[in-house]
Amino acid sequence: MSRSKSSLSKEELVNVSAINQYLYCPRRYWYIYFYDTIGENYQFKDGVVKHENKSKKGGWTEEIYLESTEIGLKGKIDILEDEGLVPVERKRGGRYYDNDVMQVAGYCYLLEECTGETVDTGIIYLHENDRRVRIPFDMVKKQEVEQIIEEIHEVTPDDPPPFVDNPSKCEKCSCREYCMPEESKMLGETQ
C-alpha cells in the first residue's frame, strides 16, 4: 500500500462527507483519505445504486456542489429543496446516526456560508422506510462542525487513528479488508 497524499494542509478544504467518515471511525477516514481505499461492501454498493435510482419528483435542485475557503468545507448536497434552502442527505437504511446528523450540519453550514442566507434545518431522507427526518441547525452544531474540521486537519499519514471501540462498525465498514481490525489486534497492533 502506498501513500497517495500527505497530511491535509490547513488550507485544504474538507469534504463534508469526510465528517461522516471521520465520526463513524477516524481510522476509516484515514484509510480513505491517505490510501484511497474506500472498498466495496454490500452497504456501500447498495447506497450507490439507491443514489443512481433516485426519484424524479420536482421541487428541488439535485446534486449541487459548493465550497467555502472561509470555513474550509466543500461538498455536494444530494438534494436542495427550493423552499427555504433545505439540504437533503439521502441514506440507504432505515435509521440514522450522529455522524449522519453532523454531515447534514456540515451541509447546512456550507450552504449558509455560500448563500449568505440563514439555514436552520436540514433533512436526512431514509430510503428503506421512505422517512424524512428534520435536523435542526444552530450555533452549537456549527461549532461542532468547526471542531471536527480541526480534528480532521490533525490526522497524519504516519499516525493511524486507534481502532474504533464499537466492533459492530467494523462488520459493516467498506474499509474492513484494508484495516483488518481483528487480525491487526491479534498481532498486537493497538492503533
Salt bridges, closest charged atoms under 4 A:
GLU40 OE1 - LYS45 NZ 3.67
ASP46 OD1 - LYS50 NZ 2.88
ASP46 OD2 - ARG92 NE 2.85
GLU62 OE1 - LYS54 NZ 3.81
ASP78 OD2 - HIS51 NE2 3.77
GLU81 OE2 - ARG132 NH1 2.72
GLU89 OE2 - LYS91 NZ 3.24
ASP100 OD1 - LYS91 NZ 3.57
GLU112 OE1 - LYS142 NZ 2.82
ASP158 OD1 - ARG3 NH2 2.94
GLU182 OE1 - ARG176 NH2 2.87
GLU189 OE2 - ARG27 NH2 2.83
